[in-house]
Amino acid sequence: MNKSIKYLIAIMLLLAANLWLFFSGSGNNTPAAETYFASEDLEEVSRFLFVLDGDTTKIERADQEWILNDQFKADEGFVNTLISILERVEVGRTINDWDKEILGSAEVEFDFNSRYRFQLATNPNRTKTYFISDDIAKEVAVPGYRDNVADIFTLHPDQWRDRLVVDGSWRSIQRVEVSNKTGEDFNIVFDDSFFLVNGETPTDSSGVINYINQFQQFQANEMISSGRFPELDSLASTEPMAILLIDDIKYEDPKTLNIYPGLKNQPYHLAVDENGNRMVIDARRVQQILSNPDRAN
């Protein structure tokens, strides 16, 4: 899980970079440097394909969504970050006859038609990125972007997955049930005009509303595929410490999460949804989910 923590930090840095790229402007009259994709319109990208360290990441446009490896919905924010970075990649020095280590390969498809392929490489301390085509390497960078450009290509396929677990609020959620082997069981049910907690009128109505609203755009920290972390595979075969059920009018069936005990010295809990999708969720958020918002009742 230490690797997972590093990935999470990398994701936060990438999101921060995306915000910076979005809001920053030119602000001066300095002549524009050569951009790597100067002749292409990256808004017309229809597919990305990365192959690194034995992992293949394919992100393909499908109607108004991006689909990851023909199976999962991709995180639109991360895809937009990638596009923003590639739009601003500037070319530095050129190295002919590149004969050093290759990190991996990338392919960018435009409008489901033309494709541009290149290889990726870095220097030994991974502070510089090179795009290589026909054995000619070009050092590339994004002005003001402190992270190495290659970092976004090295994300695990899991990290491109959409992390949305449930999106509900007090206006749409009808029922929440918590079965907790390590604490209190409770249920919150909408009844006519407001919610009842364990069948009774709550003493802290605002606390109940705040509790329900935490499931608005509720996202996991990261999605986890089977086999990626053996210790989590073992944990998933045990009994969960708690089960969360959320019944929202927007969903045909209730959403459920099996939540497992945290591993030693890890601030995350494994959770598995009703479709078998695995994820990790911050321990503090899990504690909030499993806490009765109307304990005085």
Phi, psi and omega per residue, in radians:
M1 nan -0.292 3.091
N2 -1.029 -0.680 3.095
K3 -1.097 -0.670 3.131
S4 -1.083 -0.712 3.135
I5 -1.100 -0.727 3.111
K6 -1.074 -0.708 3.119
Y7 -1.088 -0.719 -3.126
L8 -1.105 -0.701 3.091
I9 -1.102 -0.731 3.124
A10 -1.077 -0.681 3.138
I11 -1.114 -0.772 3.135
M12 -1.076 -0.673 3.103
L13 -1.145 -0.686 3.129
L14 -1.151 -0.681 3.096
L15 -1.144 -0.716 3.083
A16 -1.078 -0.684 3.111
A17 -1.115 -0.681 3.138
N18 -1.081 -0.753 3.105
L19 -1.094 -0.736 3.129
W20 -1.095 -0.765 -3.119
L21 -1.130 -0.600 -3.089
F22 -1.245 -0.751 -3.022
F23 -1.607 -0.286 -3.114
S24 -1.330 2.543 3.118
G25 -2.094 3.124 -3.111
S26 -1.233 -0.915 2.973
G27 1.223 0.001 3.118
N28 -2.713 3.079 -3.089
N29 -1.846 0.362 3.120
T30 -1.121 2.310 3.134
P31 -0.970 2.435 -3.100
A32 -1.196 2.376 3.073
A33 -1.355 2.902 3.123
E34 -1.228 2.212 3.071
T35 -1.691 2.566 -3.011
Y36 -1.121 -0.669 -3.126
F37 -1.836 0.720 -3.057
A38 -1.027 -0.582 -3.064
S39 -1.597 0.035 -3.088
E40 -2.063 2.598 3.060
D41 -1.721 1.824 -3.062
L42 -1.225 -0.222 3.024
E43 -1.223 -0.260 3.137
E44 -1.691 0.162 3.136
V45 -1.098 2.332 3.113
S46 -1.982 -0.292 3.131
R47 -2.802 2.509 2.949
F48 -2.073 2.485 3.086
L49 -2.419 2.068 3.138
F50 -2.102 2.395 3.056
V51 -2.243 1.956 -3.128
L52 -2.547 2.426 3.044
D53 0.883 0.633 3.113
G54 1.422 -0.062 3.127
D55 -1.764 2.377 3.066
T56 -1.932 2.211 3.117
T57 -2.075 1.966 3.076
K58 -2.008 2.141 3.134
I59 -2.101 1.977 -2.992
E60 -2.183 2.410 3.115
R61 -1.272 2.334 3.073
A62 -2.398 1.833 -3.029
D63 0.997 -2.042 -3.097
Q64 -1.774 0.188 -3.100
E65 -2.120 2.940 2.992
W66 -2.006 2.300 -3.086
I67 -1.958 2.335 -3.103
L68 -1.721 2.153 3.056
N69 0.844 0.681 3.061
D70 1.053 0.310 -3.012
Q71 -2.366 -0.764 -3.014
F72 -2.047 2.663 2.966
K73 -1.240 2.318 -3.141
A74 -1.502 2.734 3.106
D75 -1.297 1.941 -3.062
E76 -1.074 -0.609 3.127
G77 -1.105 -0.720 3.129
F78 -1.179 -0.695 3.121
V79 -1.116 -0.720 3.096
N80 -1.120 -0.611 3.060
T81 -1.083 -0.794 3.126
L82 -1.036 -0.820 -3.137
I83 -1.084 -0.745 3.130
S84 -1.059 -0.717 3.130
I85 -1.150 -0.833 -3.097
L86 -1.134 -0.577 3.103
E87 -1.098 -0.491 -3.026
R88 -1.880 0.047 3.132
V89 -1.114 2.129 3.124
E90 -1.872 2.606 -3.082
V91 -1.631 2.309 3.055
G92 -1.829 -2.288 -3.080
R93 -1.260 2.751 3.126
T94 -1.917 2.387 3.095
I95 -2.109 2.021 3.123
N96 -1.409 2.674 3.076
D97 0.923 1.001 -3.140
W98 -1.076 2.168 -3.118
D99 -2.236 0.296 -3.136
K100 -1.690 -3.127 -3.046
E101 -1.066 2.476 3.064
I102 -1.783 2.256 -3.137
L103 -1.363 -0.698 -3.118
G104 3.069 -2.879 -3.116
S105 -2.345 2.769 3.140
A106 -2.462 2.631 3.080
E107 -2.425 2.303 3.105
V108 -2.072 2.140 -3.137
E109 -1.815 2.396 -3.117
F110 -1.975 2.174 3.051
D111 0.914 0.704 3.089
F112 0.974 0.476 -3.052
N113 -2.372 -1.553 -3.076
S114 -1.272 2.597 -3.116
R115 -2.293 2.472 3.076
Y116 -2.083 2.171 -3.104
R117 -1.999 2.486 3.060
F118 -2.686 2.827 3.080
Q119 -1.810 2.823 -3.104
L120 -2.061 2.517 3.062
A121 -2.660 2.804 3.058
T122 -2.356 2.925 3.003
N123 -1.372 2.949 -3.048
P124 -0.951 -0.663 -3.136
N125 -1.640 0.194 2.995
R126 0.995 0.765 3.061
T127 -1.863 -0.183 -3.141
K128 -2.277 2.631 3.135
T129 -2.097 2.500 3.094
Y130 -2.226 2.320 2.968
F131 -1.755 2.266 -3.006
I132 -2.120 2.253 3.075
S133 -2.448 2.241 -3.122
D134 0.963 0.729 3.108
D135 1.144 0.178 3.066
I136 -1.859 2.104 -3.097
A137 -1.751 2.396 3.055
K138 -2.111 2.195 3.068
E139 -1.254 2.269 -3.071
V140 -2.205 2.661 3.128
A141 -2.804 2.808 3.041
V142 -1.953 2.060 -3.119
P143 -0.964 2.257 3.125
G144 1.455 -0.170 3.135
Y145 -1.602 1.924 -2.967
R146 -1.338 -0.392 -3.131
D147 -1.449 2.736 3.100
N148 -1.182 2.321 -3.103
V149 -0.989 -0.614 -3.092
A150 -1.107 -0.376 -3.035
D151 -1.030 -0.661 -3.080
I152 -1.215 -0.433 3.107
F153 -1.373 -0.327 -3.066
T154 -1.633 0.065 3.076
L155 -1.083 2.502 3.066
H156 -1.182 2.582 3.115
P157 -0.892 -0.618 3.109
D158 -0.969 -0.607 -3.018
Q159 -1.329 -0.146 3.036
W160 -1.613 -0.089 -3.093
R161 -1.303 2.544 3.024
D162 -1.096 2.262 -3.036
R163 -1.738 0.118 -3.114
L164 -1.194 2.181 3.141
V165 -1.681 -0.858 3.138
V166 -2.728 2.594 3.080
D167 -2.277 1.726 -3.124
G168 -2.557 2.833 3.107
S169 -2.493 -3.091 -3.108
W170 -1.142 -0.281 3.117
R171 -1.448 -0.342 -3.054
S172 -2.113 -0.439 -3.131
I173 -1.337 2.276 -3.119
Q174 -1.787 -0.451 -3.068
R175 -2.765 2.433 2.998
V176 -2.275 2.247 3.086
E177 -2.187 2.355 3.087
V178 -2.151 2.075 3.014
S179 -1.867 2.025 -2.928
N180 -2.227 1.939 -3.140
K181 -1.287 -0.348 -3.113
T182 -1.866 0.126 -3.121
G183 -2.832 -2.560 -3.015
E184 -1.575 2.361 2.943
D185 -1.446 2.487 3.041
F186 -2.772 2.827 3.067
N187 -2.425 2.594 3.124
I188 -2.193 2.090 -3.050
V189 -2.245 2.309 3.076
F190 -1.298 2.259 -3.086
D191 -2.333 1.777 3.083
D192 1.196 -1.323 -3.059
S193 -2.154 -0.249 3.132
F194 -2.701 -3.080 -3.076
F195 -1.639 2.544 2.962
L196 -1.875 2.441 3.082
V197 -1.886 2.051 -3.054
N198 0.925 0.662 3.075
G199 1.429 0.067 -3.090
E200 -2.214 2.726 3.103
T201 -1.133 2.236 -3.099
P202 -1.225 2.613 3.057
T203 -1.478 -0.347 -3.128
D204 -2.175 1.455 -3.073
S205 -1.147 -0.647 3.137
S206 -1.168 -0.616 3.087
G207 -1.112 -0.653 3.109
V208 -1.167 -0.768 3.112
I209 -1.059 -0.788 3.134
N210 -1.102 -0.668 3.108
Y211 -1.096 -0.846 -3.126
I212 -1.077 -0.724 -3.052
N213 -1.228 -0.210 3.086
Q214 -1.188 -0.224 3.121
F215 -1.622 0.159 3.040
Q216 -1.385 2.126 -3.066
Q217 0.887 0.792 -3.105
F218 -1.342 2.089 -3.091
Q219 -2.070 2.572 2.972
A220 -1.295 2.783 3.032
N221 -1.175 -0.714 3.122
E222 -2.845 2.528 3.032
M223 -1.474 2.538 -3.043
I224 -2.246 2.121 3.106
S225 -1.495 2.674 3.113
S226 -1.081 2.391 3.121
G227 1.615 -0.231 -3.103
R228 -1.294 -0.721 3.102
F229 -2.232 1.791 -3.080
P230 -0.960 -0.622 -3.118
E231 -1.149 -0.550 3.088
L232 -1.352 -0.550 3.043
D233 -1.063 -0.743 3.117
S234 -1.147 -0.716 -3.122
L235 -1.120 -0.645 -3.108
A236 -1.167 -0.291 3.130
S237 -1.557 -0.004 3.121
T238 -1.706 3.101 3.104
E239 -1.340 2.375 3.095
P240 -1.188 2.691 3.101
M241 -1.465 -0.343 -3.138
A242 -2.748 2.707 3.067
I243 -2.238 2.228 3.118
L244 -1.913 2.295 3.064
L245 -2.141 2.293 3.109
I246 -2.226 2.110 3.115
D247 -1.875 1.941 -3.082
D248 -2.126 2.473 -3.057
I249 -1.138 -0.327 -3.124
K250 -1.359 -0.285 -3.078
Y251 -1.932 2.461 -3.122
E252 -1.130 -0.701 3.129
D253 -2.139 2.709 3.107
P254 -1.079 2.607 3.025
K255 -1.561 2.388 3.106
T256 -2.273 2.600 3.055
L257 -2.320 2.155 2.922
N258 -1.541 2.140 -3.064
I259 -1.945 2.275 -3.034
Y260 -1.887 2.747 3.142
P261 -1.033 2.570 3.105
G262 -1.252 2.494 3.057
L263 -1.281 2.753 -3.071
K264 -1.013 2.292 3.082
N265 1.104 0.366 3.086
Q266 -2.077 2.179 -3.070
P267 -1.477 0.598 -3.124
Y268 -2.370 2.747 3.019
H269 -2.079 2.453 2.962
L270 -1.324 2.404 3.049
A271 -2.362 2.545 -3.139
V272 -2.258 2.218 -3.082
D273 -1.527 -3.064 -3.034
E274 -1.163 -0.304 3.126
N275 -1.745 0.122 3.131
G276 1.486 0.083 3.109
N277 -1.264 2.273 -3.127
R278 -1.726 2.589 -3.117
M279 -2.733 2.888 2.998
V280 -2.040 2.470 -3.114
I281 -2.264 2.402 -3.128
D282 -0.944 2.411 -3.062
A283 -1.073 -0.610 3.137
R284 -1.161 -0.656 3.103
R285 -1.190 -0.680 3.098
V286 -1.083 -0.729 3.129
Q287 -1.061 -0.689 3.109
Q288 -1.150 -0.714 -3.128
I289 -1.109 -0.656 -3.049
L290 -1.564 0.105 -3.116
S291 -1.784 2.187 3.093
N292 -1.062 2.111 -3.113
P293 -1.296 -0.076 -3.102
D294 -2.326 0.965 -3.038
R295 -1.104 -0.440 -3.138
A296 -1.204 -0.283 -3.103
N297 -1.205 nan nan
